[in-house]
Amino acid sequence: MHIGKVSGTVVATFKDKVFEGKKLLIVDRLTPEGEPTGHYWIAVDDVQAGVGDTVLVIDEGNSARQVVGMDPAPIRAVVVGIVDEIDIAA
């Protein structure tokens, strides 16, 4: 599981039927300190996240498919939580 920040959405006219009715988000991967890593995911939104939200992302195909209840499916990453606060002990 990773931490990321939603930076946008993806609109696809033609897509696999698995994605019908599902929002696709662009999520920038963050370090634990909240800094962008330069990597991103296109992830299925399972929690109604929006642009600017800090989120938890599962980035593993089998787990992602279990979360959305579809197997087989062309899904690798799913947003599974919205982060309220990150507290790193010094």
Backbone bond lengths (Angstrom), bond angles and torsions (degrees), N, CA, C in turn:
res aa  C-N    CA-C-N  psi(-1)  N-CA   C-N-CA  omega(-1)  CA-C   N-CA-C  phi
1 M - - - 1.441 - - 1.528 107.27 -
2 H 1.338 115.68 143.51 1.450 121.43 -175.95 1.527 110.09 -132.14
3 I 1.329 115.30 164.13 1.461 122.07 176.11 1.522 108.10 -104.16
4 G 1.331 116.26 139.33 1.454 120.13 178.46 1.511 111.06 -149.59
5 K 1.336 115.49 171.59 1.456 121.66 176.29 1.522 108.07 -124.17
6 V 1.320 116.15 129.45 1.459 121.31 -179.52 1.528 108.37 -71.81
7 S 1.351 115.27 123.31 1.466 119.55 -178.86 1.526 112.91 -112.87
8 G 1.335 117.48 -8.85 1.456 118.98 179.54 1.512 111.83 178.76
9 T 1.325 114.75 -176.21 1.451 121.58 178.66 1.524 109.36 -124.68
10 V 1.315 115.49 162.53 1.461 121.70 177.99 1.524 107.58 -118.49
11 V 1.325 115.57 129.81 1.459 121.41 175.93 1.517 107.49 -112.50
12 A 1.323 116.59 125.42 1.464 121.21 -179.39 1.523 109.26 -127.85
13 T 1.314 116.26 120.49 1.456 120.31 178.97 1.520 110.97 -68.04
14 F 1.329 116.04 -45.43 1.463 121.35 177.74 1.517 108.23 -110.78
15 K 1.318 116.28 125.69 1.459 120.32 179.89 1.517 109.28 -153.26
16 D 1.307 115.42 164.03 1.457 121.08 176.62 1.526 108.83 -59.47
17 K 1.336 116.60 143.81 1.468 120.62 -177.77 1.525 112.79 -58.72
18 V 1.323 117.28 -21.50 1.467 122.00 178.49 1.529 111.06 -60.57
19 F 1.339 116.66 -30.09 1.457 120.71 -176.23 1.524 113.85 -89.96
20 E 1.319 118.02 -3.71 1.455 120.27 179.73 1.525 110.06 -61.36
21 G 1.330 115.88 129.09 1.459 121.21 -179.26 1.510 114.01 79.44
22 K 1.328 118.26 4.80 1.470 122.06 -179.67 1.525 109.25 -111.78
23 K 1.326 116.03 138.56 1.457 121.27 177.27 1.526 108.87 -86.53
24 L 1.331 116.10 135.62 1.460 122.22 176.29 1.519 108.62 -106.54
25 L 1.330 116.10 129.91 1.459 121.95 -176.95 1.522 111.59 -117.03
26 I 1.327 116.26 146.06 1.458 121.60 168.91 1.521 105.40 -92.19
27 V 1.332 116.05 121.70 1.465 121.31 -176.57 1.527 108.72 -122.67
28 D 1.338 116.17 119.55 1.461 121.53 176.72 1.518 109.14 -81.82
29 R 1.326 116.42 127.04 1.466 121.10 179.27 1.524 109.65 -70.37
30 L 1.339 116.52 138.68 1.460 122.80 -179.09 1.522 111.55 -118.42
31 T 1.331 115.59 153.72 1.464 120.93 169.14 1.531 107.47 -75.47
32 P 1.337 118.81 167.39 1.471 119.57 175.95 1.529 112.89 -58.81
33 E 1.335 116.63 -24.14 1.467 120.66 178.57 1.527 112.52 -83.51
34 G 1.332 116.88 -3.04 1.456 120.85 176.92 1.513 115.63 93.23
35 E 1.328 117.44 10.53 1.468 121.30 179.96 1.529 110.21 -90.60
36 P 1.346 117.41 139.86 1.470 119.54 177.61 1.522 111.74 -65.19
37 T 1.328 116.19 143.74 1.466 120.85 -179.59 1.525 112.58 -96.13
38 G 1.332 117.38 -12.23 1.456 120.46 -175.34 1.522 112.70 92.48
39 H 1.330 117.12 -2.21 1.462 122.07 177.78 1.526 108.51 -108.72
40 Y 1.319 116.20 156.18 1.455 119.68 178.85 1.527 110.27 -146.35
41 W 1.326 114.72 165.65 1.456 122.31 173.77 1.521 108.66 -122.93
42 I 1.307 116.05 155.56 1.458 121.20 159.15 1.516 103.36 -106.06
43 A 1.326 115.94 113.70 1.460 121.34 -170.18 1.520 111.34 -123.01
44 V 1.319 116.04 146.26 1.461 122.31 173.11 1.521 107.73 -74.16
45 D 1.336 116.19 132.99 1.466 120.89 179.93 1.519 109.76 -87.78
46 D 1.327 117.08 119.15 1.462 121.94 178.90 1.525 112.49 -109.47
47 V 1.365 117.20 1.77 1.469 119.75 -173.50 1.531 113.60 -134.06
48 Q 1.323 117.85 12.96 1.464 122.27 -179.96 1.523 112.89 62.82
49 A 1.328 116.53 42.33 1.465 121.69 176.49 1.529 109.45 -74.99
50 G 1.319 115.60 162.80 1.455 120.28 179.00 1.517 110.86 -138.01
51 V 1.319 115.17 172.58 1.459 121.14 -179.96 1.529 109.57 -56.85
52 G 1.338 115.86 132.12 1.459 122.08 -179.18 1.514 113.99 96.22
53 D 1.333 117.97 -16.06 1.466 120.66 179.41 1.526 110.93 -73.34
54 T 1.326 115.82 141.17 1.464 121.98 169.62 1.523 105.67 -88.75
55 V 1.332 116.39 130.38 1.460 120.45 -170.36 1.525 112.32 -133.90
56 L 1.334 115.73 163.69 1.461 123.51 170.79 1.524 107.61 -100.11
57 V 1.326 116.18 132.87 1.456 121.51 -177.79 1.524 109.42 -123.32
58 I 1.328 115.86 130.52 1.464 120.77 168.43 1.519 105.79 -90.37
59 D 1.323 115.87 123.80 1.472 121.64 -178.11 1.523 108.73 -119.43
60 E 1.304 115.47 65.41 1.461 121.78 178.41 1.515 106.45 -156.55
61 G 1.312 116.09 118.90 1.455 122.04 -171.07 1.512 116.43 -49.66
62 N 1.330 118.82 -51.27 1.456 120.55 -175.96 1.527 111.33 -63.86
63 S 1.321 117.45 -45.21 1.467 120.47 178.07 1.521 111.13 -63.45
64 A 1.328 116.53 -41.11 1.467 120.64 179.77 1.528 110.54 -61.67
65 R 1.315 117.59 -43.02 1.471 120.83 178.88 1.524 111.14 -64.77
66 Q 1.332 117.57 -35.72 1.466 120.38 178.08 1.524 110.74 -66.37
67 V 1.328 117.46 -39.15 1.465 121.30 -179.34 1.533 110.67 -62.01
68 V 1.321 117.11 -43.80 1.467 119.55 -178.68 1.531 112.56 -88.42
69 G 1.325 117.11 -3.01 1.457 121.27 175.26 1.517 114.32 70.39
70 M 1.325 116.55 34.29 1.468 120.69 179.93 1.519 109.85 -134.22
71 D 1.321 116.19 120.73 1.456 119.86 176.99 1.515 108.16 -150.99
72 P 1.283 120.60 119.97 1.461 126.20 6.38 1.531 111.20 -81.75
73 A 1.320 115.38 157.26 1.466 121.50 176.85 1.530 108.54 -161.59
74 P 1.326 117.57 147.86 1.460 121.02 179.65 1.525 111.61 -82.84
75 I 1.337 116.19 58.20 1.472 121.63 -177.33 1.517 108.59 -121.23
76 R 1.334 116.18 133.69 1.452 120.77 176.81 1.521 111.93 -117.11
77 A 1.348 118.11 -40.89 1.468 121.52 -174.23 1.535 110.40 -122.89
78 V 1.345 115.11 138.48 1.463 121.65 179.07 1.523 108.95 -136.00
79 V 1.331 115.93 135.30 1.462 121.27 171.94 1.525 106.58 -79.92
80 V 1.354 116.22 120.04 1.464 120.58 -174.60 1.526 113.67 -116.05
81 G 1.327 117.97 -2.72 1.455 119.67 179.57 1.509 111.75 -165.58
82 I 1.330 115.93 152.94 1.460 122.68 173.74 1.514 107.15 -106.51
83 V 1.339 116.46 126.92 1.459 122.23 -175.35 1.528 109.66 -85.46
84 D 1.332 116.18 128.55 1.461 121.11 176.07 1.523 111.39 -87.75
85 E 1.344 116.26 -38.19 1.468 119.99 -174.93 1.517 109.48 -159.31
86 I 1.332 115.48 146.61 1.469 121.38 173.42 1.509 107.29 -121.23
87 D 1.312 116.56 125.15 1.462 122.06 -178.88 1.515 108.32 -123.36
88 I 1.333 116.57 112.54 1.465 121.43 -179.65 1.522 108.10 -106.30
89 A 1.328 115.94 120.42 1.459 120.83 179.84 1.527 109.62 -69.62
90 A 1.302 115.73 138.26 1.479 120.46 -178.69 1.498 111.87 -82.55
